[in-house]
């Protein structure tokens, strides 16, 4: 699986809080964001069914 990167705009205060949460969990901010995204996808799929991506296995 290829690793892609994205750039986001985020309020400075929110970013500071993200760093506090990530530090508390012993993670980098990047790792924390990945976990939050995985959790959001899992919640979506639980409510709406598995997301099917065309052309991907």
Backbone as JSON, one array per atom type, in Angstrom:
{
  "sequence": "XXXXXXXXXXXXXXXXXXXXXXXXXXXXXXXXXXXXXXXXXXXXXXXXXXXXXXXXX",
  "N": [[0.84, -1.17, 0.0], [0.61, 2.14, -0.92], [1.97, 5.02, 0.62], [0.55, 8.07, 1.17], [0.61, 11.66, 1.31], [-1.01, 14.46, 2.86], [-1.92, 17.88, 3.07], [-3.13, 20.01, 5.57], [-5.18, 22.73, 6.68], [-5.23, 24.16, 9.8], [-6.5, 25.49, 12.77], [-4.42, 27.29, 15.0], [-4.71, 26.99, 17.81], [-6.23, 24.65, 17.98], [-4.4, 22.86, 16.85], [-2.36, 22.99, 18.76], [-3.73, 21.8, 20.9], [-4.15, 19.27, 19.81], [-1.51, 18.34, 19.79], [-1.09, 18.14, 22.55], [-2.9, 16.07, 23.24], [-1.84, 13.99, 21.64], [0.77, 13.78, 22.74], [0.08, 12.94, 25.32], [-0.94, 10.44, 24.76], [1.34, 9.24, 23.92], [2.17, 9.48, 21.31], [3.05, 10.72, 18.02], [1.86, 13.77, 16.52], [1.08, 13.28, 13.9], [0.67, 10.47, 13.92], [-1.44, 10.4, 15.72], [-3.45, 11.77, 14.32], [-3.81, 9.97, 12.2], [-4.91, 7.79, 13.61], [-7.31, 8.96, 14.52], [-8.57, 9.37, 12.06], [-8.83, 6.71, 11.15], [-10.6, 5.76, 13.15], [-12.85, 7.36, 12.59], [-13.53, 6.46, 10.03], [-14.1, 3.76, 10.6], [-16.33, 4.08, 12.27], [-18.14, 5.28, 10.47], [-18.39, 3.19, 8.58], [-19.52, 1.23, 10.19], [-22.02, 2.29, 10.63], [-22.99, 2.67, 8.01], [-22.17, 0.64, 6.35], [-19.57, -1.22, 4.66], [-17.11, 0.66, 2.96], [-16.74, 0.69, -0.42], [-14.19, 0.68, -2.71], [-13.55, 1.59, -5.97], [-11.74, -0.42, -8.24], [-9.8, -1.15, -6.41], [-8.39, -3.52, -4.12]],
  "CA": [[0.0, 0.0, 0.0], [1.39, 3.38, -1.01], [1.72, 6.03, 1.65], [0.35, 9.39, 0.58], [0.57, 12.73, 2.31], [-1.92, 15.56, 2.6], [-1.67, 19.08, 3.86], [-4.4, 20.56, 6.06], [-5.15, 24.0, 7.39], [-5.79, 23.92, 11.13], [-6.36, 26.59, 13.72], [-3.25, 27.1, 15.86], [-5.13, 26.49, 19.12], [-6.61, 23.25, 17.8], [-3.16, 22.12, 16.64], [-1.71, 22.88, 20.08], [-4.47, 20.8, 21.68], [-3.84, 17.97, 19.21], [-0.19, 17.95, 20.3], [-1.25, 17.72, 23.96], [-3.53, 14.74, 23.22], [-0.87, 13.04, 21.09], [1.81, 13.57, 23.75], [-0.51, 12.15, 26.4], [-1.07, 9.06, 24.26], [2.66, 8.74, 23.56], [2.23, 9.42, 19.86], [3.27, 11.97, 17.29], [0.61, 14.36, 16.03], [0.74, 12.55, 12.67], [0.09, 9.18, 14.3], [-2.73, 10.67, 16.35], [-4.39, 12.09, 13.24], [-4.11, 8.7, 11.51], [-5.82, 7.02, 14.46], [-8.6, 9.62, 14.48], [-9.16, 9.1, 10.75], [-9.25, 5.29, 11.16], [-11.79, 5.66, 13.99], [-13.97, 7.98, 11.88], [-13.91, 5.54, 8.95], [-14.73, 2.58, 11.22], [-17.67, 4.5, 12.72], [-18.94, 5.45, 9.26], [-18.68, 1.87, 8.0], [-20.43, 0.53, 11.1], [-23.36, 2.86, 10.44], [-23.42, 2.71, 6.62], [-21.63, -0.48, 5.59], [-18.2, -1.09, 4.17], [-16.86, 1.55, 1.83], [-16.17, -0.04, -1.55], [-13.38, 1.55, -3.57], [-13.45, 1.04, -7.32], [-10.41, -0.75, -8.74], [-8.86, -1.5, -5.35], [-8.72, -4.76, -3.41]],
  "C": [[0.89, 1.24, 0.0], [0.99, 4.32, 0.12], [1.65, 7.38, 0.95], [0.39, 10.43, 1.69], [-0.43, 13.78, 1.87], [-1.51, 16.72, 3.48], [-3.02, 19.61, 4.32], [-4.16, 21.92, 6.7], [-5.85, 23.75, 8.72], [-5.5, 25.13, 12.01], [-5.22, 26.29, 14.7], [-3.63, 26.52, 17.22], [-5.52, 25.01, 19.04], [-5.37, 22.38, 17.61], [-2.41, 21.94, 17.96], [-2.4, 21.82, 20.94], [-4.23, 19.4, 21.13], [-2.49, 17.47, 19.72], [-0.26, 17.49, 21.75], [-1.84, 16.31, 24.01], [-2.53, 13.69, 22.73], [0.24, 12.74, 22.09], [1.3, 12.69, 24.88], [-0.6, 10.68, 26.01], [0.27, 8.45, 23.84], [2.85, 8.61, 22.05], [2.67, 10.76, 19.29], [1.91, 12.51, 16.88], [0.16, 13.62, 14.77], [0.09, 11.21, 12.99], [-1.29, 9.36, 14.93], [-3.79, 10.97, 15.3], [-4.77, 10.83, 12.48], [-5.09, 7.85, 12.31], [-7.21, 7.63, 14.43], [-9.31, 9.37, 13.15], [-9.64, 7.66, 10.68], [-10.53, 5.11, 11.96], [-13.02, 6.24, 13.29], [-14.46, 7.08, 10.75], [-14.63, 4.32, 9.52], [-16.15, 2.92, 11.69], [-18.61, 4.66, 11.53], [-19.36, 4.1, 8.7], [-19.62, 1.06, 8.89], [-21.86, 1.0, 10.88], [-23.88, 2.67, 9.02], [-22.95, 1.53, 5.78], [-20.25, -0.17, 5.05], [-18.12, -0.17, 2.96], [-16.16, 0.73, 0.75], [-15.44, 0.95, -2.43], [-13.22, 0.88, -4.92], [-12.0, 0.77, -7.7], [-9.4, -1.11, -7.68], [-9.35, -2.75, -4.63], [-8.71, -4.53, -1.93]]
}
